[in-house]
Amino acid sequence: MSAAVDASPVEPFVHPALFYRGEAEYLAGTVPFVRAGLAAGEPVAVAVPGRNLDLLRAELGPDAEQVRLLDMTQAGRNPGRIIPAVLRAFADTHPDGPVRIIGEPIWPARSELEYPACAQHEALINMAFTGRVVTILCPYDADNLAPNVLADAEATHPVLIDSRGQRDSAAYAPDQVVATYNQPLPEPAEPVETVDVATSTDVTAVRRLARDRATAAGLPADRVTDVQLVVTELATNSIEHGGGAGTVRLWVADGHFACEVRDRGTLTDPLAGRRPAQVTNPRGRGLLLVNQLADLVRVHTGSEGTALRAHFRI
């Protein structure tokens, strides 16, 4: 099994899914990809879960020193953080030539709560890198991931690789995946504290409330500060762009502190919060900051309004 991929003469961005079964197939599909890039003088990054990172580091030997290595369970814990802080952060430092990245954002331990954001992330990579001379190879554990996850991979990747070789995906439909997982967020079973915000005074008050509730939930001081920043950004964004007002909800569930803001606005840009900050454009950084700080961000948007929910591990 080989993961060597030739870029299309029409679209230089290449985004294959690698379906592997066991360690041998994982290494057979990833190591030649890395070494081919190094041999061609291309910058190479690998962002995969820690166990697979150790496998690759050991197999690559001294070559691993030439590769940017990241544990995806840390760098990409929030799927909304991966495009700006992992993929673009590496590719944008090498704008003049081909770049290779291995990114494994979905692994068997991902929760049902996280998965919709993961699937949307994989779909949005195609939009984020259109026109770029970049190849992002995404491994999928075909033995341990659910059938619907593998089916979604076929819809989010135009090229598929497995033990039979390489082929175009007949099921490729990334926009459909984004829409499929744009569903109303599940209602929490736990008690929820609700506050309406419409003025800067309201934002200050809800910031203090979030601080008190996050502290009581057991978050350390630095993460309480992160919660305050996120609540402030979301509430302010609702007032400025969501019809002049929003509703903030706070609760604790399943080992997470959750804060959510709902408003009457519609999020029309699928990549909002996933583009790196631009020095020339100070606006639009609020959702980027939210993605950077939260452990998970889920969004539902439509003509009736938008709900954006941030989770922080306790």
C-alpha positions as CSV (number, residue, x, y, z in Angstrom):
1,M,0.0,0.0,0.0
2,S,1.4,3.4,-1.0
3,A,0.3,6.9,-0.2
4,A,2.1,8.5,-3.1
5,V,-0.3,11.1,-4.6
6,D,0.1,13.1,-7.8
7,A,-1.6,16.5,-7.7
8,S,-4.3,17.2,-10.3
9,P,-3.2,19.6,-13.0
10,V,-6.5,21.5,-12.5
11,E,-6.6,21.7,-8.7
12,P,-3.2,21.7,-7.0
13,F,-4.6,20.9,-3.5
14,V,-4.7,17.1,-2.8
15,H,-6.7,15.7,0.1
16,P,-6.6,11.9,0.3
17,A,-8.0,9.6,3.0
18,L,-5.8,6.7,3.9
19,F,-7.9,3.7,5.2
20,Y,-5.5,1.5,7.2
21,R,-5.8,-1.7,9.2
22,G,-3.1,-2.3,11.8
23,E,0.3,-0.8,12.4
24,A,1.9,-2.3,9.3
25,E,-0.6,-0.7,6.9
26,Y,-0.4,2.6,8.8
27,L,3.4,2.7,8.4
28,A,3.2,1.5,4.8
29,G,0.8,4.3,3.9
30,T,2.5,7.2,5.8
31,V,6.3,6.6,5.9
32,P,6.8,6.6,2.1
33,F,4.6,9.8,1.9
34,V,6.9,11.5,4.4
35,R,10.1,10.3,2.9
36,A,9.1,11.2,-0.7
37,G,8.4,14.7,0.5
38,L,11.8,15.0,2.3
39,A,13.6,13.6,-0.8
40,A,11.9,16.3,-2.9
41,G,12.9,19.0,-0.5
42,E,9.3,19.7,0.6
43,P,8.4,20.8,4.1
44,V,6.6,18.0,5.9
45,A,4.5,18.0,9.1
46,V,2.8,15.2,10.9
47,A,-0.1,15.8,13.3
48,V,-1.5,12.5,14.5
49,P,-2.6,11.0,17.9
50,G,0.3,10.3,20.3
51,R,0.6,6.5,19.8
52,N,0.7,6.8,16.0
53,L,3.2,9.7,16.4
54,D,5.5,7.4,18.4
55,L,5.2,4.7,15.7
56,L,6.1,7.2,12.9
57,R,9.0,8.7,14.9
58,A,10.5,5.3,15.5
59,E,10.1,4.2,11.9
60,L,11.5,7.4,10.5
61,G,14.6,7.3,12.7
62,P,16.9,10.2,12.0
63,D,14.5,11.5,9.3
64,A,12.0,12.4,12.0
65,E,14.3,15.4,12.9
66,Q,13.4,17.0,9.6
67,V,9.6,16.7,10.2
68,R,7.3,18.9,12.2
69,L,5.7,16.5,14.7
70,L,2.6,17.3,16.6
71,D,0.3,15.2,18.9
72,M,-3.2,15.8,17.4
73,T,-4.9,14.9,20.7
74,Q,-3.4,18.1,22.1
75,A,-3.0,20.4,19.1
76,G,-6.3,19.4,17.5
77,R,-8.4,18.6,20.6
78,N,-10.9,21.2,19.3
79,P,-11.5,20.3,15.6
80,G,-12.2,24.0,14.9
81,R,-8.6,24.8,15.9
82,I,-6.9,22.5,13.4
83,I,-7.2,24.5,10.2
84,P,-5.8,27.8,11.5
85,A,-3.5,26.5,14.3
86,V,-2.1,23.3,12.8
87,L,-2.6,23.0,9.0
88,R,-2.4,26.7,7.9
89,A,0.1,27.5,10.6
90,F,2.5,25.1,8.9
91,A,1.6,25.6,5.3
92,D,1.6,29.4,5.5
93,T,5.2,29.4,6.6
94,H,6.1,27.7,3.3
95,P,4.0,29.7,0.7
96,D,6.3,29.3,-2.3
97,G,6.4,25.5,-2.9
98,P,4.7,22.2,-2.3
99,V,3.9,21.2,1.3
100,R,3.0,17.8,2.7
101,I,1.0,17.2,5.9
102,I,-0.3,14.1,7.5
103,G,-3.3,15.1,9.7
104,E,-5.3,12.5,11.7
105,P,-8.2,14.5,13.3
106,I,-10.5,11.5,14.0
107,W,-9.5,8.5,16.2
108,P,-11.6,5.9,17.9
109,A,-11.6,7.7,21.3
110,R,-13.3,10.8,19.8
111,S,-16.7,11.2,21.5
112,E,-20.1,11.5,19.9
113,L,-20.1,15.1,21.1
114,E,-16.9,15.8,19.2
115,Y,-17.5,13.9,16.0
116,P,-19.9,16.3,14.1
117,A,-17.3,19.0,14.5
118,C,-14.6,16.6,13.2
119,A,-16.6,15.6,10.1
120,Q,-17.3,19.3,9.3
121,H,-13.6,20.1,9.8
122,E,-12.6,17.4,7.2
123,A,-15.1,18.8,4.8
124,L,-13.9,22.4,5.3
125,I,-10.3,21.6,4.6
126,N,-11.1,21.4,0.9
127,M,-12.5,25.0,0.9
128,A,-9.6,26.3,3.1
129,F,-6.9,25.0,0.8
130,T,-8.4,25.3,-2.7
131,G,-5.7,26.5,-5.1
132,R,-2.8,25.8,-2.7
133,V,0.1,23.5,-3.6
134,V,-0.5,21.4,-0.5
135,T,-1.2,17.7,0.1
136,I,-2.9,16.7,3.3
137,L,-3.1,12.9,3.9
138,C,-5.7,11.9,6.5
139,P,-5.4,8.4,8.0
140,Y,-8.5,6.5,9.2
141,D,-8.4,3.4,11.4
142,A,-10.7,1.2,9.3
143,D,-10.6,-1.5,12.0
144,N,-11.9,0.6,14.9
145,L,-13.8,3.5,13.5
146,A,-17.6,3.2,12.9
147,P,-18.9,2.6,9.4
148,N,-20.6,6.0,9.3
149,V,-17.2,7.7,10.0
150,L,-15.6,5.8,7.1
151,A,-18.5,6.7,4.9
152,D,-18.1,10.4,5.8
153,A,-14.4,10.2,5.0
154,E,-15.3,9.1,1.5
155,A,-17.6,12.2,1.2
156,T,-14.9,14.6,2.6
157,H,-11.9,13.3,0.6
158,P,-11.7,13.4,-3.2
159,V,-9.0,10.7,-3.2
160,L,-9.1,7.4,-1.3
161,I,-6.2,5.1,-0.5
162,D,-6.3,1.6,1.0
163,S,-4.6,-1.8,0.6
164,R,-6.1,-2.1,-3.0
165,G,-4.4,1.1,-4.1
166,Q,-5.6,4.7,-4.9
167,R,-8.9,5.8,-6.5
168,D,-11.1,8.8,-6.8
169,S,-14.0,8.9,-4.4
170,A,-17.4,8.5,-6.1
171,A,-19.1,9.8,-2.9
172,Y,-17.1,13.0,-2.6
173,A,-19.6,15.7,-1.4
174,P,-18.0,17.9,1.3
175,D,-20.7,20.6,1.2
176,Q,-23.3,18.0,2.0
177,V,-21.3,16.8,5.0
178,V,-21.1,20.4,6.4
179,A,-24.9,20.7,6.0
180,T,-25.6,17.2,7.4
181,Y,-23.9,18.0,10.7
182,N,-25.4,21.5,10.9
183,Q,-28.1,20.3,13.2
184,P,-29.7,21.8,16.3
185,L,-27.4,21.2,19.3
186,P,-28.7,18.7,21.8
187,E,-30.4,20.2,24.9
188,P,-28.4,19.7,28.1
189,A,-30.0,17.4,30.7
190,E,-28.4,19.4,33.6
191,P,-29.7,22.6,35.0
192,V,-28.8,25.6,32.9
193,E,-28.3,29.2,34.0
194,T,-29.6,31.7,31.4
195,V,-28.7,35.4,31.0
196,D,-29.8,37.8,28.2
197,V,-27.2,40.3,27.0
198,A,-27.8,43.4,24.9
199,T,-25.4,46.0,26.3
200,S,-21.8,46.3,27.4
201,T,-23.0,46.3,31.0
202,D,-24.7,43.0,30.4
203,V,-21.4,41.6,28.9
204,T,-19.5,42.6,32.0
205,A,-22.0,41.0,34.3
206,V,-22.1,37.7,32.3
207,R,-18.3,37.7,32.3
208,R,-18.2,37.8,36.1
209,L,-20.9,35.2,36.3
210,A,-19.0,32.9,34.0
211,R,-15.9,33.4,36.1
212,D,-17.8,32.5,39.3
213,R,-19.5,29.4,37.8
214,A,-16.3,28.1,36.1
215,T,-14.4,28.5,39.3
216,A,-17.1,26.6,41.2
217,A,-17.0,23.9,38.6
218,G,-13.3,23.3,39.4
219,L,-11.5,24.8,36.4
220,P,-8.0,26.1,37.2
221,A,-7.4,29.9,37.2
222,D,-5.9,30.0,33.7
223,R,-8.8,28.2,32.2
224,V,-11.3,30.4,34.1
225,T,-9.6,33.3,32.4
226,D,-10.1,31.5,29.0
227,V,-13.8,31.0,29.8
228,Q,-14.2,34.7,30.5
229,L,-12.5,35.6,27.2
230,V,-14.7,33.2,25.3
231,V,-18.0,34.3,26.9
232,T,-17.0,38.0,26.3
233,E,-16.2,37.3,22.6
234,L,-19.4,35.4,22.0
235,A,-21.7,37.8,23.8
236,T,-20.1,40.8,22.1
237,N,-20.4,39.1,18.7
238,S,-24.1,38.5,19.3
239,I,-24.7,42.1,20.1
240,E,-22.8,43.4,17.1
241,H,-23.7,40.8,14.5
242,G,-26.6,38.8,15.9
243,G,-29.5,41.2,15.9
244,G,-28.4,43.4,18.8
245,A,-28.9,40.9,21.6
246,G,-28.1,37.3,22.6
247,T,-28.8,34.7,25.3
248,V,-26.0,33.2,27.3
249,R,-26.4,29.8,28.9
250,L,-23.9,28.2,31.3
251,W,-23.9,24.6,32.7
252,V,-21.7,21.7,33.8
253,A,-22.1,18.2,32.2
254,D,-20.0,15.1,31.5
255,G,-16.8,16.6,32.9
256,H,-17.1,19.8,30.9
257,F,-18.0,23.4,31.7
258,A,-20.2,24.6,28.8
259,C,-21.1,28.1,27.7
260,E,-23.4,28.8,24.8
261,V,-24.6,32.0,23.1
262,R,-27.8,32.1,20.9
263,D,-28.9,35.0,18.8
264,R,-31.0,35.9,15.7
265,G,-28.0,36.1,13.3
266,T,-26.9,33.7,10.6
267,L,-23.4,32.5,10.2
268,T,-22.9,32.6,6.4
269,D,-19.1,32.0,6.2
270,P,-18.4,28.3,6.9
271,L,-14.7,29.2,7.5
272,A,-15.5,31.8,10.1
273,G,-13.1,31.3,13.0
274,R,-10.9,29.0,11.0
275,R,-8.7,31.5,9.1
276,P,-5.5,32.7,10.7
277,A,-5.6,36.3,11.9
278,Q,-4.6,38.9,9.3
279,V,-2.5,41.9,10.4
280,T,-4.3,44.1,7.9
281,N,-7.8,43.0,9.2
282,P,-8.3,43.3,13.0
283,R,-11.9,42.2,12.7
284,G,-13.1,38.7,12.6
285,R,-10.8,37.4,15.3
286,G,-13.4,36.7,17.9
287,L,-14.4,33.2,16.7
288,L,-10.8,32.4,16.0
289,L,-10.0,33.2,19.6
290,V,-12.9,31.0,20.7
291,N,-11.6,28.1,18.7
292,Q,-8.1,28.6,20.1
293,L,-9.2,28.6,23.7
294,A,-12.0,26.1,23.9
295,D,-11.6,22.3,24.0
296,L,-14.6,21.9,21.7
297,V,-16.8,24.3,19.8
298,R,-20.1,23.2,18.2
299,V,-22.2,25.5,16.0
300,H,-25.7,25.4,14.6
301,T,-26.8,28.2,12.3
302,G,-29.7,28.9,10.0
303,S,-32.3,31.4,9.1
304,E,-33.8,31.2,12.6
305,G,-30.6,32.1,14.3
306,T,-27.3,30.8,15.5
307,A,-26.2,28.8,18.6
308,L,-22.5,28.6,19.3
309,R,-21.4,26.3,22.2
310,A,-17.9,26.1,23.8
311,H,-16.8,23.3,26.1
312,F,-14.0,23.3,28.6
313,R,-12.7,20.2,30.2
314,I,-12.8,20.2,34.0
